[in-house]
């Protein structure tokens, strides 16, 4: 049986794709990867790519340059960027969310669920971040491989 996963938000997956694309282009000899080229790779709107690039830039994961010959490049080597850093840069809030429906004030279960779920949500988030912290962006790029322009 093949396992399929679904994330509530795709920002982490898209941001990781962006950074892998940037590093892949760098290894192929391109200094800056234009957002339009990145958007083509991700198959999304360049505006969304630029929004994520702003967040990644704020987190000091990419450097951007505007104008002709501009685009994005990694701010430091891919083997020095953890997937946890990417996740923290672009995701808002924890992976698991509380029930946002109104509570029934007469029901002790309804009034206590967020409190009893807090430690579970916290443990899941901590475990996920621990795994992502151990994985480097370079590992993903290396799995794809690349061809040098001189090859």
C-alpha positions as CSV (number, residue, x, y, z in Angstrom):
1,X,0.0,0.0,0.0
2,X,1.4,3.4,-1.0
3,X,1.3,6.1,1.6
4,X,-0.1,9.4,0.4
5,X,0.3,12.5,2.5
6,X,-1.5,15.8,2.5
7,X,-0.4,19.0,4.2
8,X,-3.0,21.6,5.2
9,X,-0.6,24.3,3.9
10,X,1.6,23.9,0.9
11,X,3.9,26.8,1.8
12,X,6.6,24.6,3.3
13,X,6.6,22.3,0.2
14,X,6.6,25.2,-2.2
15,X,9.3,27.1,-0.3
16,X,11.5,24.0,-0.3
17,X,10.9,23.5,-4.0
18,X,11.9,27.1,-4.5
19,X,15.2,26.7,-2.6
20,X,16.0,23.4,-4.3
21,X,15.4,25.1,-7.7
22,X,17.6,28.0,-6.7
23,X,20.4,25.6,-5.6
24,X,20.0,23.4,-8.7
25,X,20.4,26.5,-10.9
26,X,23.4,27.6,-8.9
27,X,25.1,24.2,-9.4
28,X,24.4,24.6,-13.1
29,X,26.2,27.9,-13.2
30,X,23.4,30.5,-12.8
31,X,24.2,33.1,-10.2
32,X,20.6,34.3,-9.7
33,X,17.4,32.3,-10.5
34,X,14.6,34.6,-11.7
35,X,11.2,34.2,-10.0
36,X,9.5,33.5,-13.3
37,X,11.8,30.5,-13.9
38,X,11.1,29.3,-10.3
39,X,7.4,29.8,-10.8
40,X,7.6,27.6,-13.9
41,X,9.3,24.8,-12.0
42,X,6.8,25.0,-9.1
43,X,3.9,25.5,-11.6
44,X,2.5,28.4,-9.6
45,X,2.1,32.1,-10.0
46,X,5.3,34.2,-9.8
47,X,3.5,36.5,-7.3
48,X,3.2,33.6,-4.8
49,X,6.9,32.7,-5.4
50,X,7.9,36.3,-4.7
51,X,5.8,36.3,-1.5
52,X,7.6,33.2,-0.3
53,X,11.0,34.6,-1.4
54,X,10.3,37.7,0.8
55,X,9.7,35.4,3.8
56,X,12.8,33.4,3.0
57,X,14.8,36.5,2.6
58,X,13.6,37.8,5.9
59,X,14.7,34.5,7.5
60,X,18.2,35.1,5.8
61,X,17.8,31.9,3.7
62,X,18.0,33.7,0.3
63,X,19.4,36.9,-1.2
64,X,17.4,38.6,-3.9
65,X,18.3,41.0,-6.6
66,X,15.8,43.0,-8.6
67,X,16.0,44.0,-12.3
68,X,17.8,42.5,-15.3
69,X,20.0,39.6,-14.3
70,X,18.2,39.5,-10.9
71,X,16.5,36.7,-9.0
72,X,17.3,34.7,-6.0
73,X,20.3,32.8,-4.7
74,X,20.9,31.0,-1.4
75,X,22.2,33.2,1.4
76,X,24.5,30.4,2.6
77,X,25.5,26.9,1.4
78,X,22.6,24.4,1.0
79,X,24.3,22.0,3.5
80,X,23.9,24.8,6.1
81,X,20.2,25.2,5.6
82,X,17.9,22.9,7.6
83,X,14.4,22.0,6.5
84,X,13.2,23.3,9.9
85,X,14.5,26.8,9.0
86,X,12.5,26.7,5.8
87,X,9.4,25.5,7.7
88,X,9.7,28.2,10.3
89,X,10.2,30.9,7.7
90,X,7.0,30.3,5.8
91,X,4.5,28.5,7.9
92,X,2.2,30.3,10.2
93,X,1.3,28.5,13.4
94,X,1.5,24.9,14.4
95,X,0.9,22.0,12.1
96,X,-2.1,20.8,14.1
97,X,-4.9,23.3,14.9
98,X,-7.4,23.5,17.7
99,X,-11.1,23.2,17.1
100,X,-12.2,26.8,16.5
101,X,-15.9,26.1,16.9
102,X,-17.7,27.7,19.9
103,X,-17.5,25.9,23.2
104,X,-20.6,24.6,24.9
105,X,-20.2,26.3,28.3
106,X,-22.3,23.6,30.0
107,X,-20.1,20.8,28.7
108,X,-16.9,19.9,30.6
109,X,-15.5,18.1,27.5
110,X,-16.1,21.1,25.3
111,X,-14.5,23.5,27.8
112,X,-11.4,21.3,28.3
113,X,-10.5,19.9,24.9
114,X,-8.0,22.7,23.9
115,X,-6.3,22.4,27.3
116,X,-5.9,18.6,27.1
117,X,-4.9,18.6,23.4
118,X,-2.2,21.3,24.0
119,X,0.5,18.9,25.1
120,X,-0.2,16.5,22.2
121,X,-0.1,19.4,19.6
122,X,3.2,20.6,21.2
123,X,4.8,17.1,21.1
124,X,3.8,16.6,17.5
125,X,5.3,20.0,16.5
126,X,8.5,19.4,18.5
127,X,8.9,15.9,16.9
128,X,8.4,17.2,13.4
129,X,10.8,20.1,13.9
130,X,13.4,17.8,15.3
131,X,13.2,15.6,12.2
132,X,13.3,18.7,9.9
133,X,16.3,20.1,11.8
134,X,18.3,17.1,10.9
135,X,17.6,17.2,7.2
136,X,19.5,19.7,5.0
137,X,18.4,21.3,1.8
138,X,21.5,19.9,0.1
139,X,20.2,16.3,0.6
140,X,17.2,17.1,-1.5
141,X,19.2,18.7,-4.3
142,X,21.7,15.8,-4.2
143,X,18.8,13.3,-4.7
144,X,17.7,15.1,-7.9
145,X,21.2,15.4,-9.3
146,X,22.3,18.0,-11.9
147,X,24.2,18.4,-15.1
148,X,26.9,21.0,-15.3
149,X,26.8,23.4,-18.3
150,X,30.3,22.3,-19.0
151,X,29.3,18.6,-19.2
